[in-house]
Amino acid sequence: MNTRVVANMPDLTNYWMPFTANRQFKAAPRLLSEADGMHYTSVDGRKIIDATAGLWCVNAGHRRPQIAQAVERQLMVLDYAPSFQMGHPIAFDFAQRLASIAPRGLDRVFFTGSGSESVDTALKIAIAYHRAIGQAARTRLIGRERGYHGVGFGGISVGGIVNNRRVFPQLPGSDHLRHTHDPVRNSFVRGLPEHGAELADDLERLVALHGSETIAAVIIEPVAGSTGVLLPPKGYLQRLRQICDRHGILLIFDEVITGFGRLGAPFAADYFGITPDILTTAKGLTNGVVPMGAVLVSRKVHDALMSGPEEQIELFHGYTYSGHPIACAAGIATLEIYEDEGLLTRAHELTDHWQEAIHSLKALPNVIDIRALGLLAGIELKSRNGAPGSRAYDVFVDCFDRGLLIRVTGDIIALSPPLVVSTAEIDKIVDILGRSLRKVA
Ligand SMILES: Cc1ncc(COP(=O)(O)O)c(C=O)c1O
């Protein structure tokens, strides 16, 4: 179908689109030209309800004047300043504000430009930490199957998505825990799955295989987002924390998606009551308005690196845009909105409605599992024979034509609306998706 080509369509030739089937897209493009609150407007003038918060990032809803004004004010005062051996006040202010909402003890903040940069930064900090405490052999990094940690070489090495890995070489020595997705034992469970805590013991297996003295860190998404909203089994995260402690391995939570209220608490670490040693963020940090990431680091890790001669740079790492003043302005305004409107806990208030609404899709054709937590949901469809991913992709295109933006990964539909979503809008999202599933799936 190519009904979306309209008069004001730009020339699509030059832009090489990321994570996109470029030729297929350009033959039938889906272009968004405006956004406001819970909605996008497509170039052909249709209102599209945003059930994905952009790309899991626009937690406070679109085009918030308070953020725009803060960015404008900052632009007129200090547009850019270097952060290497120099500083500017707003970066320190933002770090302080972040520290004030961070999980207990994670109050040292390293700024980056994206989630991928946050992940690579966290992995490097973990390795540098061990060297600083005299354990330089600890360079091995452990991720998990079906994990997504961005697209840097560090991130794909610990990531567990085959298509992101098969073409590229990875860091030597990286290894993976098994994933926790077990639809046979846990399908359609409300809340956290009952079965699978024992999968955390995989870390013991890797310790036995490699030797704990070679392992720097384990990185996981507390809830795996990009591979289809995979929830941690009850007790799994606690067990992983204990095993890390037993063997002196740092635990990194990648909260690029779960950070800033997605589960109904400021961070997944708060929601699950498990504190990692390092926590990565991006996306909701600035409401998606300006690219930025932040790595929250425990004092133990930070302070170990604040050693040696004081005139020496402690960590040979950083980005031109670390602590960019415009991004900091957007971030501070975003945090103010989150706090003023109670958005960091709003998903908790909506959870019953969300669970009811999402689980009402259970009986629809080819729905084989539903998972929901906070304001996140994954709806898994049965793959068509010989054409994995095609069923969900057809639903995605059909929903877009009906005025709903969803996200699909393989044959899983992922939903993560802005945290300002109303109950009526939740019902609308589920209604449109239900119609689409009935027709397409
Ligand atoms: C858990 C996780 N980590 C890292 C990233 C990478 O973030 P970015 O695309 O900003 O580099 C993502 C992006 O979706 C993510 O979900």
The ligand as a Gaussian input file, in Angstrom:
#p B3LYP/6-31G(d) Opt

LIG

0 1
 C       18.393000      -0.955000      27.297000
 C       19.000000      -0.119000      26.225000
 N       20.300000       0.184000      26.273000
 C       20.887000       0.949000      25.355000
 C       20.161000       1.475000      24.317000
 C       20.843000       2.321000      23.281000
 O       20.437000       3.634000      23.371000
 P       20.734000       4.641000      22.161000
 O       19.887000       4.204000      21.011000
 O       20.370000       5.983000      22.740000
 O       22.190000       4.547000      21.854000
 C       18.798000       1.209000      24.227000
 C       17.979000       1.735000      23.126000
 O       16.866000       1.366000      22.908000
 C       18.203000       0.385000      25.203000
 O       16.901000       0.074000      25.150000

